[in-house]
Amino acid sequence: MSIAVQVIMMIVAALFEVGGDALIRRGITGGGIALIVVGFLVLGTYGVLVNLIGLDFSKLLGAYVGWFAVVSVLFGRFVFGDRTPVSLWAGLALVLAGSLVIQIGSRSVPPSVSKIVRTDTH
């Protein structure tokens, strides 16, 4: 699966996860049991989508956290009207930096690079 498809799937999964949680929240705060049930179904869909990406589990969720954080902040701001102080944006930047390190940093070194940095002295 290409990196572009993985990123798109992570974004869609994040929308389902945050959206499912938002539905449950609305259901609990007066929207009724139907919203809670739909929220559970949407959260289940997130779980299936994120696991279809096919990365190692630790890398998958470590990389996914960044997308989840962005979608969560945007949902909070635009759906729930939350304030977004500078500290929140700074924290989000740190989460994204960590997610990027996890997603990109654990890629295997291409063979041409590994030949250049080889340390054996035969």
CORDAHU-V265187 format. One line per field, one symbol per residue. phi: phi as a letter, one per 30 degrees, with the letter a starting at -180 (. if undefined). burial: 1 if it has 9 or more other C-alpha atoms within 8 Angstrom, else 0. Layout:
phi=???
burial=???
//
This chain:
phi=.ddddeddddddddddddddddddedddckdjddddddeddddddeededdddideeddeddddeddddddddddedccciddbdedddddddddddddddddcdcdddeedddddcdcdcd
burial=00000100111011111111111111110011001111111110111011001000001101111111111111111000000000001001001101111110000000000100000000
//
